[in-house]
Amino acid sequence: MKYLRVTAIAVALAAVSIGFGAASAVDNNNNEQGASFCARCGDGVCAKSCENAQTCPRDCGGGGGGTTAH
């Protein structure tokens, strides 16, 4: 009986470990996709990986960093 209980606990821990590994792999794939897609200019976020003050002054503050238009 004790052997069966220990085996069941070991199998459960292995399954949880595999689940965390799979979740981590899915999360890493999402991060890689996020880096390959650029944000849209004008969404209020300056995505440093694909936007700058020259390509999107609205988000990245091309003329002094202000957010209001004069």
Secondary structure as the mmCIF struct_conf table of DSSP 4:
data_model
#
loop_
_struct_conf.conf_type_id
_struct_conf.id
_struct_conf.beg_label_comp_id
_struct_conf.beg_label_asym_id
_struct_conf.beg_label_seq_id
_struct_conf.end_label_comp_id
_struct_conf.end_label_asym_id
_struct_conf.end_label_seq_id
HELX_RH_AL_P HELX_RH_AL_P1 LYS A 2 SER A 36
BEND BEND1 PHE A 37 PHE A 37
HELX_LH_PP_P HELX_LH_PP_P1 CYS A 38 ARG A 40
TURN_TY1_P TURN_TY1_P1 CYS A 41 GLY A 42
BEND BEND2 ASP A 43 GLY A 44
TURN_TY1_P TURN_TY1_P2 LYS A 48 CYS A 50
TURN_TY1_P TURN_TY1_P3 ALA A 53 THR A 55
HELX_RH_AL_P HELX_RH_AL_P2 PRO A 57 CYS A 60
TURN_TY1_P TURN_TY1_P4 GLY A 61 GLY A 63
BEND BEND3 GLY A 64 GLY A 65
BEND BEND4 THR A 67 THR A 68
#
